[in-house]
Amino acid sequence: MAVVLREGECKDEELLLREWERQQMELKEQMIDHDTEDWQSNEVFEGLERIGGVDLSYIKGDEVNACASLVVLNYPDLKVVYEECWMVCLTTPYIPGFLAFRETPFLEEALKRLQLKDPSLLPQVIFADGNGILHHREFGVACHLGVLTDLPCVGVAKNLLHVNGLEEKYLLKEKAKDLQKGGSAFSLVGSSGKVLGMALKSCEKSTKPIYVSVGHRISLDTALRLTHSCCKYRVPEPIRQSRSTIRQLGKLV
C-alpha cells in the first residue's frame, strides 16, 4: 500500500533534500579521483599491509534495524586481523541518491573507534559494499565515506546501478558474456563520455561481473587491480568477510 505524506512531512523532506544536496556538493568538491599513496603505484602494492571492508545489512522485513560491520585484513594474505559488528537503528529517511547520509555515519564512527583503540590496525584503504562515482550524482557511499575519513576508498557493487548514459542493460549483459578470464573487465561510460566504473570478472569461477568504481584517493586503474587481487571468490575478501561477520548475528538480507 502506498504511503501518503502529509503536507508538513513533504515540506520537511524537501528541506532535508536541499540540505543534503548542499552537503553532498561540498563533499564532492573534496573528492580525489587519483592515486595519492606510494603503494598504489607499485605493481604488487608493496607497502600495503591493511585493507578494510565495511557493510551494513538490514534485518529481514525491517527497514529500521540493521547490522553494521567493519573488518580489517592483512595484505596480501587476506587474513582477518580485526572485526567489529554491531546493531544500529536507522532513523534517517531513505531518499534515492542520498543513501550515504543514512548509512555512513555508523561506518565512520567504527573507523574512529578503531583509530582510538588501536591506530596500528587502521586500514590503508577501504572497500565499501556499494558505489563510488558510479552513481546518479557521481558521489555514492564509497565517495562519501572516503572523504569523511580521508582514507582511500573503493566502491564494489554486486548489482549494476544503471545511471543515466550507460548502455542498455541487454548490451552490457552481452559484453559481460565476453569476459572470459578472471581479471578481464570493460568500462562503464556515462553520457558525458566519462568512465564511471568497470565491470570486472573477479575470479575464474565467477559467472557474473562485479562493478568497481572510485571512491576517494585512488585511481580507477588501481582500484580495479587491487579489487582483483583481493578476490578469492566473486566478491573481494574485505567485503565478503564483513558480510560473513554480519551473518553471524542472525538472518539478514
Sequence and secondary structure as in RCSB ss.txt:
>XXXX:A:sequence
MAVVLREGECKDEELLLREWERQQMELKEQMIDHDTEDWQSNEVFEGLERIGGVDLSYIKGDEVNACASLVVLNY
PDLKVVYEECWMVCLTTPYIPGFLAFRETPFLEEALKRLQLKDPSLLPQVIFADGNGILHHREFGVACHLGVLTD
LPCVGVAKNLLHVNGLEEKYLLKEKAKDLQKGGSAFSLVGSSGKVLGMALKSCEKSTKPIYVSVGHRISLDTALR
LTHSCCKYRVPEPIRQSRSTIRQLGKLV
>XXXX:A:secstr
      HHHHHHHHHHHHHHHHHHHHHHTT   S  SGGGGSTT TT  EEEEEEEEEBTT SSEEEEEEEEEET
TT  EEEEEEEEEE  S   TT HHHHHHHHHHHHHHHHHHH GGG  SEEEEES SSSSTTS  HHHHHHHHHT
S EEEEESS    TTS  HHHHHHHHHT  STT EEEEE TTS EEEEEE  STT SS EEEEEEESS HHHHHH
HHHHT SSSS HHHHHHHHHHHTTS B 
